[in-house]
Structure formats: structure tokens, C-alpha cells
């Protein structure tokens, strides 16, 4: 089958690889759509910390935001999955350790991370395997575009839940990328007063189209006063954003860190303590996947406009290099259809 393979930093192409076969407790999925994520770009460039830490080695098969239809199963008991559209968890815990037994398999020290850590190839390919216990059925009324946004949707929903929003509460979302725009929609669904700050004019305009009334540039919110928001969600990859989030949150407020910069960020913990701020880190979509699917299926959140274009596997290397298609829309997310 055809799959995208990153063979070294900055080098990727489509290869013919051995087709996967479902083993016991696994589903074989024909991939219909895959999202390109910032993590994929960092793995492509070699800047991802997992490479330095020895969790990930080249060659790498990318792709952890995906959807497709089950074509085969490795266990007869799973036959009813065949034909269903599914997505899967990225974090595949061992199922045996204390973390897995406590229901937090996404921090299992022996986990696979689909398309990210060694050991489980990603979905930028014609087919992908997923353990049945980590598969999620997608209702047919959910578009294929939305289905491939469930993973970032789960992350965004977790960030919004961690912000403990209530109707009338103010939340600032730093970053107008995929996570920021999805978080804004989930926060609006909670009845919060949503503010969003970003850099790209096209994404800021898109935020307005998605119903965010208070949109500004990062420079504008940086120049303003501190202690302004009940919660701040940092969805950027900018090393200065965590400190900005702490400055802008009100005393006794909540700061949610979901973005990661390529270099360490500095936060003055005295500000956290003296303002009695609750800080929460979000690693994974795992606990939010079911909620994201529910939000998309109900129509409370409609994520499709976030996708700017749908491309083929052969076009992926150019997008990893930062190229945008001539007909690409304003959304930050690029999707891939491996069947093209």
C-alpha cells in the first residue's frame, strides 16, 4: 500500500509499504481523511522533543488525526465493526499498569502514540490499524471532515472543560489555529463570553464567522491591562504565551496550557501563587474524544470551516514545508485524502 514516510529531517515521500493485517483485537481501516498537525510538522523537521528523548526515530509514518471505514477485523467477535466509520485514540496504553487501570491510559509510560512514537505507524497511508478498545464509531450524520477533526476536537474540549466555564464567564483563547478555533466553539456552547487572540488575519476573520464576537491580535491583548479574564487557554506554540496567559488571568482564575513551544517557556510561579491561579496542562484528547463526537453529531459545534483544503498523499511534503495551495481557504487545517 502507499504511505507517507519521513526518512530524515526535512525529507518525506510516498513509499510502497507492506499492507497491515488486523491481529486479534484489532480493526483494519481504509483511511478516508487525515489531518496534518503541528506535531507532524515538528516530527518532519526533527524538532519534536520525542526525537531528542529517544522515543521516536526515523523513518516515521505520520498521521494521528484520522477517520475511515473498517474493512476487516482480527477477531470474529468484532465483526459488527465492519463497514462502520471510525476514528481512534492516539494514545494506546498498555492496559496493565496503574495509570491504565485508573483510566488515564494517555499517560501510560509504555504507551504507543499513533504516528508519533515508535511502534505504531500513523494514518497518512491507505490503511491503518487500531485496537478495537481504542476505536470510536462515528455517526453517519457527521461529515468526513468533522470526523477527522475529532482528535483536535477532543483536546479543545478538554481545555474548555478544564477552564470550568459557566454562562457569562470570560475566557481568552490565545491562538487562532485549529485548537484555538475549536476551543472557541466549545466555549461558546458553554455560554461563555469568548475572546480570541491570534496573528493570521484570515484565521481571525474565520473566528468572527464562527461566532466569536471579541477578536484581537496578540499584540493588542499584550498591550492591554492584566487580570482581565476568568480563564485563559494558551493554544499557541509561542514560548512567551504561558507567561502572558498568567498575566491576563484574573486572581483565582484558571490557566490552561495546551500549546507547546519548541523551546522551554518561562512562567513566574510567584504570579501563580500570589494570584491563587489554578494551572492545568492538557496532554491528550483521550478523555475528550467521546464528547467531541457528541458535540459534532449534535451540531453544537460545526468544525468543517477550519479545514482549508483537501490534498493527496503526494502533496503532503510541500505542506509540511509550509506551502499552502493556491485555492486554500482561510482555515488553518490541511486534510489529506489518501485515496486520491
Secondary structure, DSSP 8 states (H G I E B T S, - for coil): -EEEEEEETTEEEEEE-------TTEEEEEEEEEEE-HHHHHHHHT--HHHHHTS--SSB----EEEEEEEEESSGGGGGGTT-EEEE-SEE--SSSHHHHTT-GGG-TT-EETTTSTTS--SSBSEEEEEGGGEEE--TTS-HHHHTTHHHHHHHHHHHHHTT--TT-EEEEE--SHHHHHHHHHHHHTT-EEEEEES-HHHHHHHHHTT--EEEEHHHHHHS-SS-EEEEEE----TTHHHHHHHHEEEEEEEEE----SS-----HHHHHHTT-EEEE---SGGGHHHHHHHHHHTS---GGGEEEEE-GGGHHHHHTT---TT--S-SEEEE-TT-
